[in-house]
Amino acid sequence: MESKKQPVPETTITRDISKLSEKTGNVYKTVMIVAQRANQIASDVKKELNSRLEEFSNFADTLEETFENREQIEISRYYERQPKPTLIAIKEFEDEETYYKQVEEPKE
């Protein structure tokens, strides 16, 4: 999920929204493109995390019998340290790695 050129910042930084919206010509379109990409990234990360944690699930355990598994904790900590999907999506948009197309409004 990391950007190939420059690493994604792990904290939120201030950005000039007018520079971000130059590519689309509209602030709303820019925000929607970044938001949709962030949702895609979050969904992919969630699927990946669930598949990795599924290895540790034991359906016979009850809440009282559940014990902490060191590997499971390590995996969870790894995903907690990852940059937020929104930060990744903004970085991809800035680096022009996000594909989007603008639909023309029908002319009457």
C-alpha positions in Angstrom: 0.0 0.0 0.0 3.0 2.3 0.4 3.7 4.8 -2.4 6.6 3.7 -4.6 8.2 7.2 -5.1 8.0 8.8 -1.7 6.7 7.4 1.6 3.2 8.5 2.7 3.3 10.7 5.7 1.9 9.1 8.8 0.4 12.3 10.2 -2.0 14.7 8.7 -0.4 17.7 7.0 -1.9 20.9 5.7 -2.5 21.0 2.0 -3.6 23.8 -0.4 -7.0 22.6 -1.6 -6.9 25.0 -4.6 -3.7 23.2 -5.8 -5.4 19.8 -5.3 -8.5 20.9 -7.2 -6.6 22.3 -10.2 -6.6 18.8 -11.9 -10.4 18.5 -11.8 -11.4 22.2 -11.8 -13.7 21.6 -8.9 -13.1 21.1 -5.2 -16.1 18.8 -4.7 -15.0 16.5 -7.5 -11.5 16.3 -6.0 -12.8 15.5 -2.6 -15.1 12.8 -4.0 -12.3 11.2 -6.0 -10.0 11.1 -3.0 -12.8 9.8 -0.7 -13.8 7.0 -3.1 -10.2 5.9 -3.5 -9.7 6.0 0.3 -12.8 3.7 0.7 -11.3 1.3 -1.9 -8.0 1.3 0.0 -9.7 0.8 3.4 -11.8 -2.1 2.0 -8.6 -3.8 0.6 -6.8 -3.4 3.9 -9.7 -4.7 5.9 -10.0 -7.8 3.6 -6.3 -8.4 4.0 -6.3 -8.0 7.8 -9.4 -10.3 8.2 -7.8 -13.0 6.1 -4.6 -12.9 8.1 -6.5 -12.9 11.4 -8.8 -15.7 10.3 -5.9 -18.1 10.6 -6.0 -17.5 14.4 -9.8 -17.9 14.9 -10.9 -20.9 16.8 -14.7 -21.4 16.8 -14.6 -23.7 19.8 -13.3 -20.9 22.1 -15.6 -18.9 24.2 -14.9 -15.4 25.5 -13.5 -16.9 28.8 -11.2 -19.3 26.9 -9.8 -16.7 24.5 -6.1 -16.1 25.1 -3.8 -13.5 23.5 -1.7 -14.8 20.7 1.6 -13.0 20.2 1.5 -13.3 16.4 -2.0 -11.9 16.3 -1.0 -8.9 18.3 2.0 -8.3 16.0 -0.3 -8.3 13.0 -2.7 -6.0 14.6 0.0 -3.5 15.6 1.5 -3.6 12.1 -1.9 -2.5 10.6 -2.3 0.1 13.3 1.0 1.7 12.3 0.1 1.9 8.7 -0.9 5.4 7.2 -4.6 6.1 7.1 -6.3 5.3 3.8 -7.1 9.0 3.3 -3.5 9.9 3.5 -2.6 7.2 0.9 -5.4 8.3 -1.4 -4.3 12.0 -1.3 -0.7 11.0 -2.0 -1.8 8.9 -5.0 -3.9 11.8 -6.2 -1.0 14.3 -5.9 1.3 11.9 -7.7 -1.3 11.4 -10.5 -1.5 7.7 -9.7 -5.3 7.7 -9.4 -7.4 6.9 -12.4 -10.7 8.7 -12.7 -12.9 9.8 -15.5 -15.4 12.7 -15.7 -18.8 11.8 -17.0 -20.2 14.4 -19.3 -23.6 15.8 -18.4 -26.2 15.2 -21.1 -26.9 18.2 -23.2 -30.5 19.0 -24.0 
